[in-house]
Amino acid sequence: MQRFKFSVMALLSLLISFVLLFSCRPKKFVYKSPPHYNFAQPVEFKLDILIKEISGIVWDTEKNQFIAHNDEKGKLFFLDRGAGTIMEEFTFNEAKGDYEDIAMIGQDVYILRSDGALFKIGMDSSGKRNSSDLGKIGLSDKNDFESLYYDHDRKALIMLCKNCGSDDKKTISAFAYYPDSIGFVTKPIYQINVDKIKELSPRSTSRFQPSAARVHPIMKKLFILSSASNQLAITDINGEVEGVYMLAKKTFPQPEGLTFKSNGEMFITNEGVTSKANLLKFIYTP
């Protein structure tokens, strides 16, 4: 009888130990995808070693091709519509620089440098490409930009601060460039509340610092990547934060570029860290 009591007590003790062990284990984090997408099912394309440091990408709807650029070289790469093979190259600036993002208006291509300078690549009447330096935004503080997108309703290119002195890490300012009229405007067109991003983030991480941004062609929402914190934020066109999603490091080791096709298909590029850069495709499901 005593041996039986001992066995029961031993079994009970073992059971309690297992319960405590598993109850103390941290829960596995579940990554959620933004509406209409499944980030767990990417279609991956490896990119040419020449664009290992890919920084920005845009989809040319008229010519059905991607246009991308490297971080440190003033060169455009025209990629085919499928696996991202380089079809053509064009040097828009011989000088090395920190070129961060790319946008299109019609067939004109615009490149953003980290200091707030813009470059335009267009075509003359003979079909030959040419480039021009549009200058840079005149802000007094030290500033760092990584995101550029075209706002069709405002008819303006929008530059998002990564680190701007006047923001004091509390906001993310957006500045406009009007290509058909007044050019740069030094007063923010809107500001994103960093605390709101923290509040809506599924878990704590480093500070949100925009690395790419695009207006969704169907949802008409602004999608903003942050490579530094591995997050995707969705806002309205005035920067009001509506949702924040964590990006799994395994899938998004260094997300630097973002673009959409008109059907809602999303493409995110990862700069090459230990291997080639890649292009990830995500299907839009209405």
Secondary structure, DSSP 8 states (H G I E B T S, - for coil): -HHHHHHHHHHHHHHHHHHHHHHHS---------TT--TTS-EEEE--GGGTTEEEEEEETTTTEEEEEESSSEEEEEE-TTT--EEEEEEEESS---EEEEEEETTEEEEEETTSEEEEEEE-TTS-EEEEEEEE---SS-EEEEEEEEETTTTEEEEEEEEEGGGTTTEEEEEEEETTTTEE--S-SEEEEHHHHHHH-SS--S-----EEEE-TTT--EEEEETTTTEEEEE-TT--EEEEEE--TTT-SSEEEEEE-TT--EEEEE--SSS--EEEEE----
